[in-house]
Amino acid sequence: MRDYLEAQLKTAWPELKVVAKAANGIDALRLIGEEAPDVVFLDIRMPGLTGLDVAARLVADATPPHIVFVTAFDQYAVEAFEHSAVDYLLKPASLERLDKTVAKLKAALRAREPAATGITAATLQALLAQLGGAAAVVAPAAAPAPAPTLQWIRASQGDQTRLISIDEVIYFQSNDKYTSVFLADGESLIRTPISKLREQLDEQKFWQIHRSVIVAAHHVAGTRQDFRGRLMVQLKGREEQLVVSRNYVDLFRQM
């Protein structure tokens, strides 16, 4: 979806320079701090920190960027504008709809306006009407059912194919062109890249701790720092310890 949006932006706004792309909310916040962009497109549903979490931190800054939310769920419209979004795109965003967003952003940037700090009721009503949900102000529509999460994995183990329940998994680790699935009784391989696998997992049960590692939360015994200052995840009943990259340290601040 990031690549799709970037391709659409190249058509709708050729002179725009995309300085960075983030896979999750924590990365997004870090990259925004490093690059100081004028405009940020945020997916509302992201691991680590949601788009709304990121926006809430950004608008507290003295000079926040202009924010455009991109999501599949229009029930977020009210909350999105409470977090000072310039616009709100339902994905996949059509080129025609994106053209309107680009026009708004260009106008704000030409006028050197600061990012919005609020939204009027009239603008909110117009947005909801545009999304086909004007009645949501009075009676919000029920949220759509969440996408089903992965329950079974078909994996290779030697010359055999094994059907694994997701509850058996201790952790996943990227392994060249494959992903290793670590179980109590050994290791299996699947062809699904870890970036795609993450999208199919329950975020409450599986935590990404490194770009190449996703661990089952109920197998986490605790954390410790090694002699190099790195945060390490200790697993229940296992000797190996897993490195937590700096981008995911926030997941363990309460532990």
N, C-alpha and C positions, 0 to 999 in steps of 0.2 A: 504493500500500500504506500510506503514511503517513496518507492521508486516510481510508482504510478503518479503520485502527486507531484513529484519533481518533474516528471515528463510533461504533465499538464501545465505546470508553471512555466516551463521553458517556452511553451506555445503562447500562454496568456500574458507572460511578462518576460520577454527575452532578455532584457537588460538586468534582470534580477540575478544576484549572485548568491547561491546557496553555500553557506560557509561550513555547515555541519549537519549531520543527521544522527539522531539518537535512537537506540533500541528500547529505552525505558525511561521512566521519569527521573531517576537519579542521574543517568547520563545526560539527560536533557538539561537539568538544572546546572550541572557542571559545565557543559559546553556553552550554555547561555552566558554563564559568568565569565568564561574565557574569551568568547567571541564578541560579546556585547552587540548582538544583532539588532536591527531596527524592527524586524518582524519575526514572530515565532508562530509556526503552525503546530498546534498541540493536539494529539489524539487524547480524548478524555480517558479511555481505558488503557492504561499502561501499567506494567509491573513496577514494583519499587515505590514509585509515587505516581498517582494519577495525574492527568492533565490539569484537573482542578487544583490538586495539591501544589503543583508547580506554579500555576497561575497565581494562587494565593500568596506565594512567596515573592513572585516577581512584582506584583502590584504594590507590595510594601516598599519597594525600592524608590529612590528619588526620581529616577528616570527609567521606568519600565518600558519594555518593548511593546509594540502593538501585537495583540494576541488574536489569532484566529483558531477556533476549535474545530476539529475534524472528528466526526464520530458517526456511528451507525444508528444512534439512538436519540430520537428527538426529544425524549423526556428530560434530557439534560439542558434544554434550551434556557430555562429560567435560571438555573444555577450557573450556567456558562456566562450569562450576561451580568450576573451578580459579581463575577470575577473579572469584569471589565473587558470582555472580548470585543474586538472590533467587528467580528462577524462569526458565523456559525455555519459550517458546511456539513451536509450529510454525505457520507462516503458510499460508493465512489463518486467524488465530486465531478459533475459534468463540466465541460469547458465553458459552456454558456454561463453556468452558475459561478464558476471561478472567475470569469471575466468581471462580474459584478463586484466580487470581493477585491480583486486587484484594483478596480477603479476607486473603491473606498480607501484602500491603503495608499494609493498614489496621491489622492486628494489630501489625506492626513499628513503624508510626508512632505508634500509640496508646501503645505501651510505651516510646516514645522510644529504641528500640534503635539502636545504631550499625549501619551497613551490615555485613553478614557479612564475616568475614575468613578464612573457610575453609569446608569442607564435609566431613561425615562420610561414610564408606564406605556406611553404611546408607542415608543420604539419597540418595546417588548411585545405589545399586542401585534404590531406589524410583523415581527419576526415569527410569532406563533401562527399567525394567519398564513404566512408564506410557507411554513412547514406543514400546513394543513391541520393545525392543532389549536386554533384560537380558543376553543372551549376548555382547553387544559388549564386556563387561568382560574376557572370556576371549579372544574372537575377533572383533575389530571387523569389521563389514560393510564391503565395498568402497564407497568413495565413489561417488556417482552421477556419471555422465558430465556434464561441464559443458555448459551450454546452448550451442548453436551460435552463433557470432558472425556478424555481417553480412559477406557476401562481395561482394555486388553492390548497386549503387544505381541506381534508375531516376530520372533527373533531367531537368528541362526546360532547354533551352539555345536561346533564341530561340523559334522556332515548331516546334522539333524535340524529340523525346524521346530521351535518350541513356542507354545502359546503361554504367555506369562500374564498373570493378573497384575494390574498396576499396584496393588497393595503389597506385592512381593518385592517391589523395587526399593533398593536402599539409596542409590544415586545413579545419575546418568553422567557420562563424561565423553566429550568429543574425542574421536579417535580417527584422525585423518579423514577419509571419506565416509567413515561410519560413526555411529555413536555406540559406546559400550554401555551395557545395562548391567549394573552390579547387583547381585542377589546374594542371599545368605549362603547359597550352595554353589556359587561360581559367577562367571561372567558370560554374557551373551552379546551379540552384535545385531544392530538394526541399521538400515540404510537411511532412516530419517535424520536429517541434520538437526542439531540441538536447537537451532533458532526456530524451526518449524515445530519441533516437539514441544517447546515451551508454550506455544499458542494452544496446544491441546490439553494441557495439564491444569489441574485445579491449583490456583495460586496460593490458596490457603494450606494445601497439603504438600506442595512442592515449591521449594525456594531456589531461585537462581542465585548462586553465590559467586560465580565467576562466569565469564563469557563462554567457558567450555564445561561448566559443571552445574547440574541441578540436583539438589538433594531432597529426599523425603523428610519432611519436618519431624515426623515422629521417630526418626532414627537419629536425630541430633541430640547428643548428650550434653553438649555445652561448647564453649569456645575458650581459646587460650592464645596468648601471643608467643611467637617463637623468638629466638635470639635476634632475628632480623627485624623484629617489630611487626611482622605480618600477623593478621588475625587468622587463626586456624580453627576449623570446625572439627570437634571430636565426635565420633560416632559410637553409638551404643554397641558394645560387644565386638568392636573391630579395632585393629591396631592403626590402620591408616588414618591420616588426618588430611583434611581438604583445605586448601588455601582460599580465603575470601579476598576477592580483589577490592581495591579501594572504592570502586563504584557501588559495591553492595554492602559496605560496612554498616550503613544505617539500619539494615535489617536486624542487626544484633545489638543495637545500643541499649535495649531494655533487658538484655540477658546478663 
